[in-house]
Amino acid sequence: MQPILIVDYGMANLRSVQKAFERVGYAAEISSDPSRVGTADKLVLPGVGAFRDAIARLRESHLAEPIVDRIKSGRPFLGICLGLQLLFTKSYEDGEYAGLNLFPGDVVRFPDVAGLKVPHMGWNQLRIRRPAPLLKEVPDGSAVYFVHSYYATPKNASIVATETDYPEPFASAIWHENVFATQFHPEKSQRVGLTMLRNFAAL
């Protein structure tokens, strides 16, 4: 069995994701090689930081096209945090920037609401909308770890797997066929997050 491939485009703590997969018994390799990305059995796109920088680096590194082709091939894909946002049409973070456009929708900032801290940082609960394979043995209401100021607004509500309130509901995970993506960080979400990574690795 091929190791899980974690895409390295210089914008994530890749080792923490790799170590989390290793903790649940699966080998994971970190690579910035477009040809490796294109042939990976299971692909993970993590990310932290600004959307503009991330999409620019993916394109400059010739990684964007292999990622899209790889997703369209039907093999399992997991996006984490910024790796979820990049799948959508565009982001309004510090301007307007085109994403990979695999799913129609925009990435927008949390509104300025009295008493609401932005970024949304720390533990918050999941409300399961659809029982995605990633969520097997994850109870409704489980707490996971978030760090973000922007969130995706899918035009097609049927891809939303979980919602989280801050203070209004937003899509905290999506699922469509072979594509899974979380706004939270499974690798920082202790037992619940490790369960999700094990579920993905076992697909």
ZAMARGU-4260 file (C-alpha; in steps of 0.2 Angstrom, whole numbers, plus 5000, padded with zeros to 4 digits):
<rodrens>
0) 5000/5000/5000 | 5007/5017/4995 | 5010/5029/5009 | 4997/5044/5011 | 5004/5059/5002
5) 5004/5076/5011 | 5007/5091/4999 | 5021/5102/5004 | 5019/5120/4997 | 5027/5128/5011
10) 5011/5134/5021 | 5008/5121/5035 | 5015/5112/5049 | 5016/5096/5039 | 5026/5086/5051
15) 5011/5087/5064 | 5000/5080/5051 | 5012/5066/5046 | 5015/5061/5065 | 4996/5060/5067
20) 4994/5048/5053 | 5009/5038/5060 | 5000/5038/5077 | 4985/5029/5070 | 4997/5016/5061
25) 4998/5023/5043 | 5014/5029/5034 | 5013/5047/5027 | 5025/5055/5015 | 5028/5074/5013
30) 5031/5079/4995 | 5032/5095/4984 | 5034/5084/4968 | 5019/5087/4956 | 5022/5070/4948
35) 5020/5062/4965 | 5005/5072/4969 | 4997/5066/4953 | 5000/5048/4956 | 4996/5047/4975
40) 4984/5034/4981 | 4977/5046/4995 | 4981/5064/4995 | 4981/5077/5010 | 4981/5096/5007
45) 4984/5105/5024 | 4987/5123/5026 | 4988/5138/5037 | 4990/5157/5033 | 4983/5168/5019
50) 4973/5161/5004 | 4982/5173/4992 | 4999/5166/4997 | 4993/5148/4996 | 4985/5148/4979
55) 5000/5158/4972 | 5012/5145/4979 | 5002/5130/4972 | 5002/5138/4955 | 5020/5143/4955
60) 5025/5126/4961 | 5014/5118/4947 | 5004/5109/4960 | 4987/5116/4957 | 4983/5106/4941
65) 4989/5089/4948 | 4979/5092/4964 | 4963/5095/4954 | 4966/5081/4941 | 4970/5069/4956
70) 4954/5074/4965 | 4944/5072/4948 | 4951/5054/4946 | 4940/5049/4961 | 4954/5044/4973
75) 4952/5049/4992 | 4957/5067/4996 | 4958/5076/5012 | 4959/5095/5014 | 4963/5103/5031
80) 4959/5121/5036 | 4966/5132/5022 | 4966/5115/5012 | 4947/5116/5013 | 4945/5134/5008
85) 4956/5132/4992 | 4944/5120/4985 | 4931/5134/4982 | 4928/5147/4969 | 4936/5162/4977
90) 4941/5170/4993 | 4939/5188/5000 | 4954/5187/5011 | 4963/5204/5009 | 4956/5206/4991
95) 4948/5194/4979 | 4957/5178/4974 | 4952/5164/4963 | 4953/5146/4971 | 4954/5129/4963
100) 4935/5130/4960 | 4931/5112/4963 | 4915/5118/4972 | 4905/5134/4969 | 4906/5145/4984
105) 4915/5160/4992 | 4927/5161/5007 | 4922/5175/5018 | 4927/5183/5035 | 4918/5181/5051
110) 4907/5196/5054 | 4912/5209/5067 | 4900/5205/5081 | 4901/5212/5098 | 4910/5200/5110
115) 4915/5188/5095 | 4934/5186/5094 | 4941/5184/5077 | 4951/5173/5073 | 4940/5159/5079
120) 4952/5149/5089 | 4951/5134/5101 | 4939/5120/5104 | 4921/5120/5097 | 4908/5107/5093
125) 4903/5098/5077 | 4884/5096/5072 | 4884/5081/5060 | 4873/5085/5045 | 4878/5070/5035
130) 4886/5054/5041 | 4902/5055/5030 | 4914/5040/5031 | 4927/5052/5039 | 4915/5054/5054
135) 4913/5035/5058 | 4913/5033/5077 | 4913/5052/5079 | 4899/5056/5091 | 4888/5071/5086
140) 4893/5086/5097 | 4911/5081/5097 | 4924/5095/5100 | 4938/5099/5088 | 4951/5112/5087
145) 4949/5128/5075 | 4961/5142/5071 | 4953/5153/5057 | 4946/5170/5053 | 4938/5165/5036
150) 4926/5151/5032 | 4919/5143/5016 | 4900/5146/5011 | 4896/5132/4999 | 4883/5136/4986
155) 4878/5118/4986 | 4872/5114/5004 | 4872/5096/5001 | 4891/5094/5002 | 4891/5101/5020
160) 4895/5086/5032 | 4896/5096/5049 | 4891/5113/5055 | 4898/5123/5069 | 4891/5139/5078
165) 4901/5155/5079 | 4889/5162/5083 | 4880/5158/5067 | 4881/5140/5059 | 4895/5138/5046
170) 4902/5123/5036 | 4915/5115/5047 | 4917/5100/5036 | 4912/5095/5018 | 4910/5079/5009
175) 4907/5075/4991 | 4911/5058/4984 | 4930/5055/4986 | 4933/5073/4993 | 4933/5076/5012
180) 4939/5093/5020 | 4938/5100/5037 | 4940/5118/5043 | 4946/5112/5059 | 4963/5103/5062
185) 4961/5084/5065 | 4979/5083/5069 | 4976/5095/5084 | 4960/5087/5089 | 4966/5073/5100
190) 4956/5057/5100 | 4942/5063/5089 | 4954/5070/5076 | 4964/5054/5076 | 4948/5044/5073
195) 4945/5055/5058 | 4962/5052/5051 | 4961/5034/5054 | 4945/5033/5045 | 4952/5043/5030
200) 4968/5032/5029 | 4957/5016/5030 | 4946/5021/5015
</rodrens>
